[in-house]
Amino acid sequence: MSWLSGWKTAAVAGGMLSLALWALPGQADDGWQALVPPDTGGGLVLSPRMTGAGSSKPFLAWAGTGANAAYTLPEFTFSVWEGKGWAPPKAPFFGEFINNVRCLDVGMARYHVGTIYMRNTEQSKNTFEVLFTTSSDKGWSFTKPAVADSFNHEDSGGTAVAIAGVGGVKPMLMLGWLSEARTVKAAIWNPSQKLDRPRAENIGKYGSGHERLQLCGENKNGFLAAWNDGRNLMTAYLAPLVGTNEGASSLINAKIGYNFALADYRGRDPKLVFELPKLRKGEGARRQVYAWKDHRWERIPAAPPSKGEKPCPARLEACQDEHGNLHVATLTKSGEQVLYSCLRDGKFSEPEVVMELRQVIGVTGLDIAYVDNYVYVTASQGPYMYVSRLKLK
């Protein structure tokens, strides 16, 4: 996913404002609590992504620049929540400096934290590399990045990357990215093996202006992918161990944009949630949810809130908890609010305002994650990072 449409505005704001964002006072235990974000040094923050490090500590990664950095181009940076605050952010020592990061994603496979990211190369602003790395000690150290692909693309902001994991006796990770010629690529990666480059499968084509890819694990150690070809929301099943594509198919004919997400949790059926741009005849809701059962997608009950649905958002992210409840975060069209709603017992809850964002400054990232009985939401605007959490009852 490319969030760089708002980069220039954000960079100007970052030059004018030197104060880091501090959280608003925390709410009561039964509501959203704003946390002090990691110390970014007032630098640019792009594409924050969150997962659980060892399933109990939120692991937050982003592409960022720091006030004291030797270089001013975004590099892979991360921090781990230590219970009362974030550990000092750091860029892992890879044996070489890796910067010019445009987008990234993180995923868990048992005790492995996997990371995939896309960066500009020094060759030109339209030349990109996709790299991946893993940590076997819950994010404290990482392997030296390996290159999964390199290509040219007309947009200097890059395209999109995704990563998902499954546990089991042999933890596996699936890497995905949008490559040249509008190709969607995916590759299986076994963190315990030393591979220079995993074998990538071409699983479909994505539409111009629809640079978004989603991956998730499946209960039988396979993987699922979803993307937008410009006219249809496409899905594919990728077999375990080898990652072969068993055929892509259209789930629905609609211009979904960035409003779709896959969500998995070990032992639970993966879910796919998306929002139609407008209500169709005979449909009770724009937001629809499907579950992966018996090797196919099956629509499940997802009634809208009692007070009705909010206008179609600009972007949607989702996660699933251990009970199978679906948690959804959306960015409003105005880019000034992040809303939250939960699908429980076949009905979405009334949307809640999680964050009030700054006006004018472009939003450069949004994510949601379930970790240790909390739902975390993170967002970024140029030099500002926001993190809030909700304790589930």
C-alpha positions in Angstrom: 0.0 0.0 0.0 1.3 3.5 -0.8 0.5 6.2 1.7 2.8 8.8 0.0 0.1 10.9 -1.5 0.1 13.0 1.7 3.9 12.8 2.2 4.7 16.3 0.9 2.1 18.0 3.1 3.3 15.9 6.0 7.0 16.8 5.4 6.1 20.5 5.4 4.2 20.0 8.7 7.1 18.1 10.1 9.5 21.0 9.3 7.3 23.5 11.0 6.4 21.5 14.1 9.1 20.2 16.3 6.9 18.9 19.2 6.3 15.2 19.3 2.7 14.0 19.8 1.8 13.1 23.3 -1.3 11.1 24.1 -4.5 12.6 25.4 -5.4 11.6 29.0 -6.5 7.9 29.2 -10.2 7.1 29.4 -11.8 4.8 31.9 -11.0 1.1 31.8 -14.2 0.4 29.8 -13.3 2.8 27.0 -10.6 3.6 24.6 -7.3 4.6 26.2 -4.8 6.9 24.3 -1.2 5.8 24.9 1.9 7.8 24.6 3.3 6.7 21.3 6.9 5.6 20.7 9.4 8.4 20.6 9.9 9.1 16.9 12.1 12.2 17.5 9.7 14.3 15.4 10.6 12.4 12.3 8.3 11.3 9.5 6.2 8.2 10.2 5.0 6.0 7.4 2.9 2.7 7.3 2.8 1.8 11.0 1.9 -1.9 11.4 1.3 -3.9 14.6 1.2 -7.5 15.7 1.9 -9.5 18.9 5.5 -10.3 19.8 5.4 -13.6 21.5 1.5 -13.2 21.5 1.6 -11.0 24.7 3.5 -7.8 23.7 2.4 -5.5 20.9 5.1 -5.2 18.3 4.9 -1.9 16.3 6.9 -1.3 13.2 7.0 1.6 10.8 9.1 3.4 8.2 10.5 6.5 9.8 13.1 9.2 10.0 14.6 10.4 13.3 15.8 13.9 14.3 19.3 12.4 15.1 19.4 10.0 12.1 22.4 10.1 9.9 20.1 9.9 6.9 16.8 11.6 6.3 15.1 8.8 4.3 12.6 6.5 6.0 14.1 3.3 7.4 12.6 0.3 9.0 12.0 1.1 12.8 10.2 -0.8 15.5 9.3 -0.8 19.2 7.8 -3.2 21.7 5.2 -2.3 24.4 6.7 -3.1 27.8 3.5 -2.8 29.9 3.9 0.9 31.0 5.5 2.3 27.9 7.3 1.6 24.6 10.8 0.4 24.4 13.2 2.9 22.8 12.6 2.6 19.0 15.4 1.2 17.0 16.3 0.1 13.5 17.8 -3.4 13.6 21.4 -3.8 12.7 21.4 -5.8 9.5 25.1 -5.4 8.7 24.2 -2.6 6.2 22.1 0.5 6.1 18.6 -0.1 4.7 16.6 3.1 4.0 14.2 4.6 1.4 11.4 2.3 2.8 8.0 3.1 1.3 5.7 0.5 2.9 6.0 -2.6 5.2 4.0 -5.3 7.0 4.6 -7.6 10.0 3.3 -11.0 10.8 3.6 -13.8 13.4 4.3 -17.5 12.8 4.5 -19.2 16.2 7.6 -17.6 17.9 8.8 -15.9 14.7 8.2 -12.2 13.8 8.4 -11.8 10.1 8.7 -8.5 8.3 8.4 -7.5 4.6 9.1 -4.1 3.2 9.5 -2.3 -0.1 12.2 0.3 -0.7 13.5 2.6 -3.5 16.9 1.6 -4.8 19.6 4.1 -5.6 19.2 3.3 -9.3 16.1 5.6 -9.8 13.0 6.8 -8.0 10.9 4.2 -9.9 13.1 1.2 -9.1 12.1 -0.9 -6.1 13.2 -3.9 -4.0 11.1 -6.1 -1.8 13.0 -7.4 1.2 12.1 -9.7 4.0 13.6 -10.6 7.4 12.7 -12.5 10.5 13.2 -12.5 14.3 13.2 -15.7 16.3 13.6 -13.9 19.7 10.3 -11.9 19.7 11.7 -8.9 17.8 14.9 -8.2 19.6 17.2 -9.2 16.7 16.6 -9.8 13.0 18.3 -11.8 10.2 20.0 -9.9 7.5 17.3 -8.9 4.9 17.0 -11.0 1.7 15.6 -9.8 -1.6 12.4 -11.3 -2.7 11.9 -9.3 -5.9 13.1 -6.1 -7.7 11.2 -4.2 -10.4 10.3 -0.9 -11.9 7.0 0.9 -11.3 5.7 4.2 -12.6 4.6 5.5 -9.1 7.6 6.6 -7.0 5.6 5.8 -3.9 5.7 2.1 -4.6 2.9 -0.4 -4.4 2.0 -2.7 -1.5 3.4 -5.6 0.5 1.8 -8.1 2.9 2.9 -11.0 5.2 1.0 -13.6 7.2 2.0 -16.6 9.3 0.7 -20.0 10.5 2.0 -21.9 13.5 2.2 -25.7 13.8 5.3 -28.0 14.0 6.8 -26.1 11.1 6.0 -22.4 11.2 5.5 -20.9 7.8 5.2 -17.3 6.5 3.6 -16.2 3.3 5.0 -13.1 1.6 3.0 -11.1 -0.9 3.6 -7.9 -3.0 2.3 -6.1 -6.0 5.0 -6.1 -8.7 5.5 -4.7 -12.2 3.0 -5.3 -15.0 0.2 -5.2 -12.4 1.2 -8.6 -11.2 0.2 -9.9 -7.7 3.0 -12.2 -6.4 3.2 -14.5 -3.3 5.8 -16.8 -1.9 6.1 -19.3 0.9 8.9 -18.7 3.4 10.1 -21.1 6.1 11.9 -19.0 8.7 14.1 -22.0 9.7 15.6 -22.4 6.2 18.4 -20.3 4.7 17.0 -19.2 1.4 18.4 -16.4 -0.8 15.1 -15.9 -2.5 11.8 -17.8 -2.2 10.1 -19.0 -5.3 7.3 -16.5 -6.1 3.9 -17.4 -7.7 2.0 -15.0 -9.9 -1.5 -15.2 -8.5 -3.3 -12.5 -10.4 -3.5 -8.9 -11.6 -4.3 -5.8 -9.7 -6.0 -2.6 -10.9 -4.3 0.7 -11.5 -4.9 2.9 -8.4 -5.9 -0.1 -6.2 -2.5 -0.9 -4.6 -3.7 -3.0 -1.7 -3.0 -6.7 -0.9 -4.2 -8.7 2.1 -2.9 -12.1 3.3 -3.9 -14.4 6.2 -3.3 -17.9 7.5 -5.8 -20.7 7.1 -6.6 -23.4 9.7 -5.0 -26.2 7.7 -1.7 -24.3 7.2 -2.6 -22.8 3.9 -2.9 -19.1 3.1 -5.6 -16.8 1.7 -5.0 -13.7 -0.4 -7.3 -10.8 -1.4 -6.8 -7.9 -3.8 -8.6 -5.5 -6.1 -8.3 -5.8 -9.9 -10.1 -2.5 -10.4 -13.5 -4.1 -11.0 -13.7 -7.1 -8.7 -12.6 -8.1 -5.2 -10.4 -11.1 -6.0 -9.4 -13.9 -3.7 -7.0 -16.9 -3.9 -6.1 -20.0 -1.9 -2.4 -20.8 -1.6 -1.6 -24.4 -0.6 0.6 -25.1 2.4 4.3 -25.9 2.3 4.7 -25.1 -1.4 2.4 -22.0 -1.8 1.0 -23.1 -5.1 -2.0 -21.0 -6.3 -5.2 -23.1 -6.7 -6.9 -20.4 -8.8 -8.0 -16.9 -8.2 -11.7 -16.0 -8.4 -13.9 -13.0 -8.0 -15.8 -12.7 -4.7 -17.9 -9.7 -5.7 -18.1 -7.3 -8.7 -17.6 -3.8 -7.1 -15.1 -1.0 -6.9 -14.1 -1.7 -3.3 -11.0 0.6 -3.3 -9.0 0.1 -0.1 -12.1 -0.9 2.0 -11.4 -4.6 2.4 -9.4 -6.7 4.9 -8.6 -10.3 5.8 -8.4 -11.3 9.5 -7.3 -14.6 11.1 -6.7 -16.0 14.5 -5.3 -19.5 15.3 -8.1 -22.0 15.5 -10.7 -19.7 14.1 -12.1 -19.5 10.5 -10.4 -16.6 8.6 -12.8 -13.7 7.8 -13.0 -11.3 4.9 -14.7 -7.9 5.5 -15.4 -5.3 2.8 -17.5 -2.2 2.4 -19.5 -1.5 -0.8 -19.3 2.1 -2.1 -23.2 2.2 -2.0 -26.1 0.1 -0.8 -27.3 -2.3 -3.5 -30.8 -3.3 -4.2 -31.9 -6.2 -1.9 -28.9 -5.7 0.4 -29.4 -4.8 4.0 -25.9 -3.4 4.6 -22.9 -2.0 2.6 -20.4 -3.8 5.0 -20.3 -7.5 4.4 -18.4 -10.3 6.0 -17.4 -13.7 4.7 -15.9 -16.7 6.6 -13.6 -19.3 5.0 -15.3 -22.7 5.6 -14.8 -26.0 3.9 -12.4 -24.5 1.4 -14.8 -21.8 0.2 -16.0 -18.3 1.2 -19.4 -18.3 3.0 -21.3 -15.1 3.8 -22.1 -14.8 7.5 -24.6 -12.6 9.3 -23.3 -9.0 9.8 -26.3 -6.7 10.5 -25.5 -3.0 10.6 -25.6 -1.0 13.8 -29.1 0.0 15.2 -28.5 3.7 14.2 -27.4 2.8 10.7 -24.1 2.7 8.9 -21.6 5.6 8.6 -20.7 7.0 5.2 -18.3 4.8 3.2 -14.8 5.2 4.6 -11.5 6.0 2.9 -9.8 2.9 4.3 -10.6 -0.2 6.3 -8.5 -2.5 8.6 -9.6 -5.5 10.6 -8.4 -8.1 13.1 -10.0 -11.1 14.8 -9.8 -12.2 18.5 -9.7 -15.6 20.1 -13.5 -15.8 20.3 -14.0 -15.1 16.6 -15.2 -11.6 17.0 -14.2 -9.2 14.2 -12.8 -5.8 15.1 -12.8 -3.1 12.3 -11.1 0.3 12.2 -11.9 2.8 9.4 -10.6 6.1 8.3 -13.3 8.6 7.5 -13.4 10.2 4.0 -12.3 13.5 5.5 -9.2 11.9 7.0 -10.0 13.5 10.4 -11.3 10.5 12.4 -10.6 6.8 13.0 -13.8 4.9 13.9 -14.1 1.4 15.5 -16.9 -1.2 15.4 -17.0 -4.8 16.4 -19.0 -7.7 14.9 -20.3 -9.9 17.7 -23.2 -12.3 17.5 -24.0 -11.4 13.9 -24.3 -7.6 14.4 -21.9 -4.6 14.3 -21.7 -2.4 17.3 -22.3 1.4 17.0 -19.2 3.1 15.6 -16.9 4.7 18.2 -14.5 7.5 17.6 -11.0 6.2 18.5 -8.9 9.1 17.3 -9.4 12.7 16.2 -6.7 13.4 13.6 -5.3 16.7 12.5 -6.8 18.6 9.6 -4.9 19.2 6.3 -2.0 16.8 7.1 -2.2 13.6 5.0 -2.7 10.3 6.8 0.3 8.0 6.2 -0.9 4.8 7.9 -3.6 2.9 9.8 -3.7 -0.5 11.5 -5.6 -2.6 14.1 -4.4 -5.6 16.1 -5.6 -7.9 18.9 -3.0 -8.7 21.5 -3.6 -10.2 25.0 -7.2 -9.2 25.4 -6.7 -5.7 24.1 -7.5 -4.2 20.7 -4.9 -1.7 19.6 -5.3 0.9 16.9 -2.5 2.9 15.4 -2.4 5.7 12.9 0.1 8.3 11.6 0.1 11.7 10.0 3.6 12.9 8.9 5.5 13.5 12.2 2.6 12.3 14.4 1.9 8.8 15.6 -1.2 7.8 17.5 -1.8 4.6 19.5 -5.0 3.7 21.4 -6.2 0.5 23.0 -9.4 -1.0 24.3 -9.6 -3.7 26.9 -12.2 -6.3 26.0 -14.7 -7.5 28.5 
